[in-house]
């Protein structure tokens, strides 16, 4: 079995673009001003969960229910998120070539699963591990172990990790014995071991994996 684990946000899909569109749409729906929109875009830049909307309601003394706002945000993100056809086709090609594909992602379970369903990625992956389900985050090795297990694989047999986060994806992949491909974008920490490959787009990573013979 050849195992490839992928990060989701800003690797397989562009969370940054979807986030901006989702927050703007939510604020328009609710009649919120630019101050609320700016606060949300800052606070949700790296991660989002229902607690952020509890803080939003308190900070701006809103009459809306935080849980309902979270649900509306999830719906907006689901409508805004997209996975490029070339990425979907590349993953389909990997499956045809015999690869087992998993996703290991930080985030709340409901919104990450909604993204997979909305983009069609759920039909192309064998296993999923979401940090919000376990209240741990990458680079915790348990998240990688769970993803591999749900793919019917064992990390001891090796594989690959592909992602944009230097410490979470590449550092996490290294510590569990996976080879790694970094999708360039974030600053690289000086003390972190380098990835096996560095690419500008996840489609380049898929090409590298399809050319792997072992």
N, C-alpha and C positions, 0 to 999 in steps of 0.2 A: 504493500500500500504506500502510495506517495501522498503525503499530507501537506497541505498549504493552508495556513491560517491567515486571515486578513482582518485588519482593522476596518471599521465601517466609516465613521465620520471623517471627512476630508481625505479618505483613501479611496473607498469605493464610491462614495457619494460626496457631494459638496455641501457640508453642513453650513458653512459660512453664508453662502448665497440663500439657502433655504431659511436660515435663521432670520436674516434681515427681512425677507419677504413675509415670513410668518408673523414677526413682531409688528411690522407696519400694518399688516392686515388686521391683526388682533386689536391694535390701538384704534384703527379706523372703525372697526365694528363696535367698540365700546365707547367711542367718543373721548379717548384719552388724549392728552396734550403731548407736546414734544418732550416735556420733562420725563414723563412716564416711559415714552418710547426710548429715549436715550438711556435711562436707567436700566431698562430690560436688556437692551443690546449690550450693555456693559456687563451686567450681572450674569447673563446667560451665554456669554461669549465662549466659555470653555465647557460648561455643563449646565443642565437644567433639570429641576425636579419640582414637585409640588410645593416644597418648602420655600422655594424662591417666590412663589406667588402668595404665600402666607406673609412673607416679608414685604412684598409689594403692597398688599392690602393695608398692612399696618403703617408702612412708611408714608403712603399717600392718602391714608384715611378713606379708602374706597368702600363703597357699600356692597360691591360684588363679592361673591363667595369664591374663596381661593381655589377650592377643588374644582369648581366649574370653570374658572379661568384657566386652570391647568389643562382641563379637558379640551377647552377651545383652542389652547395653544397646541396641544397634541394634534388636533384635527387640522389646524393651519399648517403645522410642520409636515404632516402627512400629505397635504395637498401641494405643498411647495417643493418637496424633495423629489429628486430624480436621479436615476442612474443612466449614464450615457449608453447608447446602444453598443458601442465598441467595447465597453466594459462587460456588459451582459454577454455579448458574443464571445469575448475572450474567456470568460468563466465557463461558458458552455463548451468551448473548445477544450478547456482543461479537463472537464468531466469526460468528454468523449475520449480524451487521451489517457484516461485512467486515474486522474487525480481525485483525491478526496479533499473537499473544500469545507473549511470551517470559518466562522467569524467569531472573533473575541473582541468585545467592545465595552468601553465604559459608557455609563448612562443609565437612565431609568428603563426598566424592562418594558413597560407599556409603549413608550415612544419608540424605542429601538425596534421592537417587533412590528410596530405600525409602519416604520420606514421600510423594513424588509418586504412586507406585504405590498406596500404601495409601489415599490420599484420593481417587483418581480424577483428580487434576490432570494426570497424565501424558497423559490423553486430550484435554485441552483446550488444551495449549500446543504451539506450533510449534517452539520451541527452548529449550535450557537451557544455562546456563553456571554451573559450580560452582567456587568458589575453590580447593577442595582438589585439583582435577584439575590446576591450574596452579601451585599454591603461591604464589598471589597473592590479595589480598583487595580488595573494594571499599574505597575508590573508584578503584582502579587501572582506567584506561580500557580496558585490554586485556580485562577481563572483560565490559564492556559491548559492546565490539566483537565478541567471540566470540558473545555472546547474540544480537546482531543478525544476525550472519552465519549462525548456525544457524537463524534464522527466515527466511533468504533475503532479508534487508533490509540496508540501508546506513545507518549513523547520519547520514551527510551529508544524507539525505532527511528527517531529523527524526523526531519521535515523542515518547513520554512515558515517564517513569520514576515508579513508584509504590512507596513504601516508608516504613518507620518510622524508619530511621536517618538523622539529619540529615546527617552528613558522608558516610557510605558511600553512601546511596541518593540523597539530594537533592543533596549536593555533587558526588557522582560523576556524577549525571545532568546537572547544570549543565555540568560540564567537557567533556562529550561533545556538548553542544548539544541535549539533550533538555529538553522542558518537564517540570515535576515536580508531583507531588501528595504531600504529606507526610501520613502517617497518624499523627496526634498521639499522643504517649505518652512519648517520651524528652525530656529537657531540650534546648532549642534553643540552640546556641552563638551568642553575640552577633555574632561576626565572619562568620557564614555568610549568604550571600544568601538571601532568603526564597524559599519555594516558590511556584509559580504558584497553587496551591490548598492549603488545609489542611482536613483532614477528621478526623472521630473514628472512622471505620470504613471499611474498604476497599470496602464496598458503596456508600458515598457517592462514592468515587473512580470506581467503575465507572459510576455514574449520570452523573457529569460527563463521562466519556469517551463514553458512549453519546449524549450530547447535543451532542458536538462535530460540527461540520459541515465542518471542514477537516482 
